[in-house]
Amino acid sequence: MNDQDLLRYSRQIMLHQIDVEGQQKILDSTMLLIGMGGLGSPSALYLAAAGVGHLVIADFDKVEISNLQRQVIHHTPDIGKYKVDSAKDKMLAINPDIKITTIKNLDEDNLNAWVSMANVVLDGTDNFETRFKINAACVQEKVALVSAAVIRFEGQLSVFKGYEPDQPCYQCLYSKEGENNENCTENGILAPVAGVMGTLQALQALKVVLNLGDQLIGQLMIMDALNLDFRTVKISKDKHCPICQT
């Protein structure tokens, strides 16, 4: 790090749990953010500001006016632009020293290759089919998955390391047979709920890279924003899970 880096990240470096060594870990890390919507927007901004050296952002959608209520990385002039292009502009405006790679065509053919490049994957998608595919790739490539979901006044967050023999994967929590594919489009969401959960998602991703504190591995944090209530439940590994027990 040069003098400008030390100044930019000084408030993180002064934390004894991080220091110069920890900041260097952040700078050396690669994170894959899938979805530049309500969750990915705050995650991307905070991870860029924190100095994650290489951020890979994936989304095939373009910005629409209905996105602006909660997807805070996109602004009114961005309507019609690809979300990854809009997001990249804002991230580089915060921190021009990091590397950002944009992907508009993440699919089954290249998902594992991109996952294998990352130290952490952040899933900000809004449907079970995609989440299951991301989870499977993370288990196969042995990469930590930080998964969040939001709807109405509710949020969920967990960190999965299903490739570990004693840790569950996402599909241990939600089976394909029992999925209920609710989303914000059909059910609505209060804007700050996405902001809170996306910010916590970025926090947990940094803690995974730094190996700090309670990382929510094997736990599911549930937020009821209407009553401002947080609770955490334990997730057990499913001995019949087709993903992490094979």
C-alpha positions as CSV (number, residue, x, y, z in Angstrom):
1,M,0.0,0.0,0.0
2,N,1.1,3.5,-0.8
3,D,0.5,6.7,1.3
4,Q,-2.8,7.3,-0.4
5,D,-4.0,3.8,0.3
6,L,-3.1,4.2,4.0
7,L,-5.0,7.4,4.1
8,R,-8.1,6.1,2.2
9,Y,-8.4,3.0,4.5
10,S,-7.1,4.6,7.7
11,R,-10.3,4.2,9.6
12,Q,-10.3,0.5,9.0
13,I,-6.6,0.1,9.5
14,M,-6.8,1.6,13.0
15,L,-9.1,-1.3,14.1
16,H,-6.7,-3.7,15.8
17,Q,-8.7,-6.6,14.4
18,I,-7.8,-5.4,10.9
19,D,-4.6,-3.3,10.9
20,V,-2.4,-3.1,7.8
21,E,-2.3,-6.9,7.4
22,G,-6.1,-7.2,7.3
23,Q,-6.5,-4.3,4.9
24,Q,-4.0,-6.0,2.6
25,K,-6.1,-9.2,2.7
26,I,-9.1,-7.1,1.6
27,L,-7.1,-5.5,-1.2
28,D,-5.9,-9.0,-2.3
29,S,-9.4,-10.5,-2.3
30,T,-11.8,-11.2,-5.2
31,M,-15.6,-11.2,-4.6
32,L,-18.3,-12.2,-7.0
33,L,-21.6,-10.3,-6.6
34,I,-24.5,-11.9,-8.4
35,G,-27.4,-9.4,-8.8
36,M,-27.1,-5.6,-8.8
37,G,-30.5,-5.0,-7.4
38,G,-31.7,-4.1,-3.9
39,L,-29.2,-6.3,-2.1
40,G,-26.3,-6.0,-4.5
41,S,-26.5,-2.2,-4.7
42,P,-25.4,-1.4,-1.0
43,S,-23.1,-4.4,-1.0
44,A,-21.2,-3.2,-4.0
45,L,-20.9,0.3,-2.7
46,Y,-19.5,-0.7,0.7
47,L,-17.2,-3.4,-0.7
48,A,-15.8,-0.9,-3.2
49,A,-15.3,1.7,-0.5
50,A,-13.7,-0.9,1.8
51,G,-11.0,-1.7,-0.8
52,V,-11.9,-5.1,-2.1
53,G,-9.2,-5.4,-4.8
54,H,-11.3,-7.2,-7.5
55,L,-15.1,-7.0,-7.6
56,V,-16.9,-9.1,-10.2
57,I,-20.5,-8.0,-10.7
58,A,-23.0,-10.0,-12.6
59,D,-26.5,-9.0,-13.8
60,F,-28.2,-9.2,-17.2
61,D,-31.0,-6.6,-16.5
62,K,-31.3,-3.0,-17.4
63,V,-32.2,-0.2,-15.0
64,E,-36.0,0.5,-14.8
65,I,-37.8,3.3,-13.0
66,S,-39.3,0.9,-10.5
67,N,-35.8,-0.2,-9.4
68,L,-34.8,3.2,-8.1
69,Q,-36.9,3.0,-4.9
70,R,-34.5,0.5,-3.4
71,Q,-31.5,-0.1,-5.8
72,V,-29.5,2.8,-4.6
73,I,-26.5,2.4,-6.8
74,H,-28.7,3.3,-9.8
75,H,-29.9,6.9,-10.5
76,T,-32.6,8.3,-12.7
77,P,-30.2,9.1,-15.6
78,D,-29.2,5.4,-15.6
79,I,-32.7,4.2,-16.7
80,G,-32.1,2.0,-19.7
81,K,-28.5,1.2,-19.0
82,Y,-27.3,-2.3,-18.0
83,K,-27.2,-2.5,-14.2
84,V,-23.6,-3.7,-14.2
85,D,-22.5,-0.7,-16.2
86,S,-24.4,1.7,-14.0
87,A,-23.0,0.1,-10.9
88,K,-19.4,0.1,-12.2
89,D,-19.6,3.8,-12.7
90,K,-20.6,4.5,-9.1
91,M,-18.2,2.0,-7.6
92,L,-15.2,3.6,-9.5
93,A,-16.4,7.0,-8.5
94,I,-16.0,5.9,-4.8
95,N,-12.8,4.0,-5.4
96,P,-10.9,4.3,-8.7
97,D,-8.1,2.1,-7.5
98,I,-10.0,-1.2,-7.5
99,K,-10.6,-3.6,-10.4
100,I,-14.2,-4.2,-11.5
101,T,-15.3,-6.9,-13.9
102,T,-18.8,-6.8,-15.3
103,I,-20.7,-9.9,-16.5
104,K,-24.0,-9.8,-18.4
105,N,-24.1,-13.5,-19.4
106,L,-23.6,-15.5,-16.2
107,D,-25.1,-18.9,-16.8
108,E,-24.6,-22.7,-16.2
109,D,-21.8,-22.8,-18.7
110,N,-19.5,-20.3,-17.0
111,L,-20.9,-20.0,-13.4
112,N,-18.4,-22.5,-11.9
113,A,-15.5,-20.8,-13.6
114,W,-16.4,-17.4,-12.2
115,V,-17.1,-18.8,-8.7
116,S,-13.7,-20.6,-8.6
117,M,-12.0,-17.2,-9.1
118,A,-13.6,-15.7,-6.0
119,N,-12.8,-15.8,-2.3
120,V,-16.4,-15.1,-1.5
121,V,-19.7,-15.1,-3.5
122,L,-22.5,-12.8,-2.6
123,D,-25.9,-14.0,-3.8
124,G,-28.3,-11.1,-4.3
125,T,-30.7,-12.8,-6.6
126,D,-34.5,-13.1,-6.1
127,N,-35.5,-16.6,-7.2
128,F,-34.8,-20.1,-5.8
129,E,-33.8,-21.7,-9.1
130,T,-30.8,-19.3,-9.4
131,R,-29.9,-19.5,-5.8
132,F,-29.8,-23.3,-6.0
133,K,-27.4,-23.1,-8.9
134,I,-25.2,-20.6,-7.2
135,N,-25.1,-22.8,-4.0
136,A,-24.2,-25.9,-6.0
137,A,-21.3,-24.1,-7.7
138,C,-20.0,-22.7,-4.4
139,V,-20.0,-26.2,-2.9
140,Q,-18.3,-27.7,-5.9
141,E,-15.6,-25.0,-6.0
142,K,-15.3,-24.8,-2.2
143,V,-16.1,-21.1,-2.0
144,A,-17.9,-19.4,0.9
145,L,-21.5,-18.2,0.0
146,V,-23.0,-15.1,1.6
147,S,-26.7,-15.4,0.9
148,A,-29.4,-12.8,1.6
149,A,-33.1,-12.4,0.8
150,V,-35.7,-9.7,1.4
151,I,-39.4,-9.3,0.9
152,R,-42.0,-7.0,2.4
153,F,-40.6,-6.1,5.8
154,E,-38.6,-9.2,6.2
155,G,-34.9,-10.1,5.6
156,Q,-32.7,-13.2,5.9
157,L,-29.0,-13.6,5.9
158,S,-26.6,-16.6,6.3
159,V,-23.1,-17.7,5.3
160,F,-22.8,-21.2,3.8
161,K,-19.7,-23.4,3.6
162,G,-21.5,-26.5,2.6
163,Y,-18.2,-28.0,1.3
164,E,-17.1,-28.4,4.9
165,P,-18.1,-31.9,6.3
166,D,-20.0,-30.4,9.3
167,Q,-21.5,-27.3,7.7
168,P,-24.8,-27.0,5.8
169,C,-25.3,-25.6,2.3
170,Y,-28.2,-23.4,1.1
171,Q,-30.1,-26.5,-0.1
172,C,-30.0,-28.0,3.4
173,L,-32.1,-25.0,4.4
174,Y,-34.5,-24.9,1.4
175,S,-35.2,-28.0,-0.6
176,K,-36.3,-27.8,-4.2
177,E,-39.5,-29.7,-3.4
178,G,-40.6,-27.2,-0.8
179,E,-39.6,-23.9,-2.5
180,N,-42.1,-21.0,-2.4
181,N,-40.7,-18.6,-5.0
182,E,-42.0,-15.2,-3.6
183,N,-40.4,-12.1,-4.9
184,C,-40.5,-8.3,-4.5
185,T,-42.2,-7.8,-7.8
186,E,-45.3,-9.6,-6.6
187,N,-45.2,-8.9,-2.9
188,G,-43.5,-5.5,-2.5
189,I,-40.7,-4.3,-0.2
190,L,-39.9,-1.3,1.9
191,A,-36.7,0.2,0.5
192,P,-34.5,0.4,3.6
193,V,-35.1,-3.3,4.3
194,A,-33.0,-4.1,1.2
195,G,-30.4,-1.6,2.3
196,V,-30.0,-3.1,5.7
197,M,-29.6,-6.7,4.5
198,G,-27.3,-5.7,1.6
199,T,-25.1,-3.8,4.0
200,L,-25.0,-6.8,6.4
201,Q,-24.2,-9.0,3.5
202,A,-21.1,-6.9,2.7
203,L,-20.2,-6.9,6.4
204,Q,-20.3,-10.7,6.5
205,A,-18.3,-11.0,3.3
206,L,-15.5,-8.9,4.7
207,K,-15.6,-10.9,8.0
208,V,-15.2,-14.1,6.0
209,V,-12.1,-12.8,4.2
210,L,-10.7,-11.5,7.5
211,N,-11.8,-14.5,9.5
212,L,-13.4,-12.2,12.1
213,G,-16.1,-12.7,14.7
214,D,-19.4,-14.5,14.2
215,Q,-19.7,-15.1,10.5
216,L,-23.3,-16.7,10.6
217,I,-21.9,-20.0,9.3
218,G,-24.5,-22.6,10.1
219,Q,-26.9,-20.0,11.3
220,L,-29.8,-18.0,9.7
221,M,-30.4,-14.5,10.8
222,I,-34.0,-13.3,10.4
223,M,-35.0,-9.7,10.5
224,D,-38.6,-8.4,11.1
225,A,-38.2,-4.8,10.2
226,L,-41.7,-3.8,11.1
227,N,-41.0,-4.6,14.7
228,L,-37.3,-4.2,14.4
229,D,-36.7,-7.7,15.7
230,F,-33.6,-9.8,14.9
231,R,-33.3,-13.5,15.8
232,T,-30.9,-16.3,14.8
233,V,-31.7,-19.9,14.3
234,K,-29.3,-22.8,13.8
235,I,-29.1,-24.6,10.5
236,S,-28.1,-28.3,10.5
237,K,-26.5,-30.2,7.7
238,D,-29.0,-32.4,5.9
239,K,-27.6,-35.9,5.7
240,H,-29.8,-36.5,2.6
241,C,-28.8,-33.2,0.8
242,P,-28.1,-34.0,-2.9
243,I,-25.6,-31.1,-3.1
244,C,-23.3,-31.2,-0.1
245,Q,-23.5,-34.9,0.8
246,T,-22.5,-36.3,-2.6
